[in-house]
Amino acid sequence: MADTQRTVAALQAILADNVTGDISAQDVRDMLVSLAPDHGEMYISTSAATTVSVKDTWYPIAGTWALTGGAKNFSAGASGLQFDGDEARLFRLAGTGSFTGGTGDTLEFAFAKNGTVITPSIIRRKLGSSDVGAAAIVSHATLDTGDQVSVYGRNTTDTSDFTCLLGVIDALGIPA
């Protein structure tokens, strides 16, 4: 039988006082699988300029994104980190990046789920002269099988392009 991730409530019910001694080997395997959260990480392996055609419009961060090793139930999707688990789960999302752009430009970055910006994740940074800026993004999202998480950016000052030089996105499952 396949090992099954279970909710904390389901594990508590199985592992209650166990007066009857009914905990099976399968129950123990399910507990172990449930305690090892799903996780995935991608990084920018080759940077490229993100073209800004319209001010205040979100664009996926350009460049080549690569999956790091050791992912559990994640793969490199067409537009970001793709969740391949068997049921919806809550994830803690984290990302960092360094970038360049036009002097005085105000840039915003955010996580996007399936191309839709996750509003609470938006972070803003204004660039100085010849600045290499840095920003961190943190959020939560419930992901279903096949959902993709990526990083989007926009220039709120003008239509100057910007480049993410280095960056990483990480998703870590939160037991329900």
Residue pairs with C-beta under 8 A, 6 or more apart in sequence:
1 26
3 26
3 29
3 30
3 32
3 33
4 30
4 33
5 30
5 33
5 34
5 85
5 86
5 87
6 14
6 30
6 31
6 34
7 34
7 175
7 176
8 34
8 175
8 176
11 30
11 31
11 34
14 23
14 27
14 30
14 31
15 23
15 27
15 31
34 175
35 175
36 72
37 72
37 172
37 173
37 174
37 175
38 72
38 73
38 74
38 83
38 85
38 89
38 91
38 171
38 172
38 173
39 70
39 71
39 72
39 74
39 170
39 171
39 172
39 173
40 67
40 71
40 72
40 73
40 74
40 75
40 81
40 83
40 170
40 171
41 67
41 68
41 71
41 74
41 81
41 168
41 169
41 170
41 171
42 65
42 66
42 67
42 68
42 76
42 80
42 81
42 168
42 169
43 65
43 66
43 68
43 166
43 167
43 168
43 169
44 61
44 63
44 64
44 65
44 66
44 97
44 164
44 165
44 166
44 167
44 168
45 63
45 64
45 65
45 66
46 63
46 64
47 62
47 63
47 163
47 164
47 165
47 166
48 62
48 63
48 64
48 163
49 62
49 161
49 162
49 163
50 59
50 60
50 61
50 62
50 153
50 161
50 162
50 163
50 164
51 59
51 62
51 161
52 59
52 154
52 155
52 158
52 159
52 160
52 161
52 162
53 159
54 159
55 155
55 156
55 157
55 158
55 159
56 154
56 155
56 156
57 154
58 110
58 112
58 117
58 152
58 153
58 154
59 152
59 153
59 154
60 79
60 80
60 112
60 115
60 150
60 151
60 152
61 97
61 109
61 150
61 151
61 152
61 153
61 164
61 167
62 163
62 164
63 163
63 164
63 167
65 76
65 80
65 150
66 76
67 74
67 75
67 76
67 81
73 83
73 84
73 85
74 81
74 82
74 83
74 84
74 171
75 82
75 84
76 82
77 148
78 148
79 115
79 148
79 150
80 112
80 148
80 149
80 150
80 151
80 169
81 148
81 149
81 150
81 169
81 171
82 146
82 147
82 148
83 89
83 91
83 143
83 144
83 145
83 146
83 147
83 148
83 149
83 171
84 145
84 146
85 143
85 145
85 173
86 145
87 144
87 145
88 142
88 143
88 144
88 145
89 142
89 143
89 173
89 174
89 176
90 140
90 141
90 142
90 173
90 174
90 176
91 140
91 141
91 142
91 143
91 149
91 171
91 172
91 173
91 174
92 138
92 140
92 171
92 172
92 174
93 111
93 118
93 121
93 137
93 138
93 139
93 140
93 141
93 149
93 169
93 170
93 171
94 136
94 137
94 138
94 169
94 170
94 172
95 109
95 111
95 136
95 137
95 138
95 151
95 167
95 168
95 169
95 170
96 134
96 135
96 136
96 137
96 167
96 168
97 109
97 134
97 135
97 151
97 164
97 165
97 166
97 167
97 168
98 132
98 133
98 134
98 164
98 165
98 166
98 167
99 107
99 125
99 132
99 133
99 134
99 135
99 153
99 162
99 163
99 164
99 165
99 167
100 127
100 131
100 132
100 133
100 162
100 163
100 165
101 107
101 127
101 133
101 155
101 160
101 161
101 162
101 163
102 127
102 155
102 157
102 158
102 160
102 162
103 127
103 128
103 129
103 130
103 131
104 126
104 127
104 128
104 157
105 126
105 127
105 155
105 157
105 158
105 160
105 162
106 124
106 125
106 126
106 127
106 155
106 156
106 157
107 124
107 125
107 126
107 127
107 133
107 135
107 153
107 154
107 155
107 156
107 162
108 122
108 123
108 124
108 125
108 153
108 154
108 156
109 122
109 123
109 125
109 135
109 137
109 151
109 152
109 153
110 117
110 118
110 119
110 121
110 122
110 123
110 137
110 151
110 152
110 153
111 117
111 118
111 121
111 137
111 139
111 141
111 149
111 150
111 151
111 152
111 169
112 118
112 149
112 150
112 151
112 152
113 141
113 143
113 147
113 148
113 149
114 147
114 148
115 150
117 152
118 139
118 141
120 139
121 137
121 138
121 139
123 135
123 136
123 137
124 156
125 133
125 134
125 135
127 133
132 165
137 151
140 174
141 149
143 149
143 171
149 169
149 171
150 169
151 164
151 167
151 169
153 162
153 164
155 161
155 162
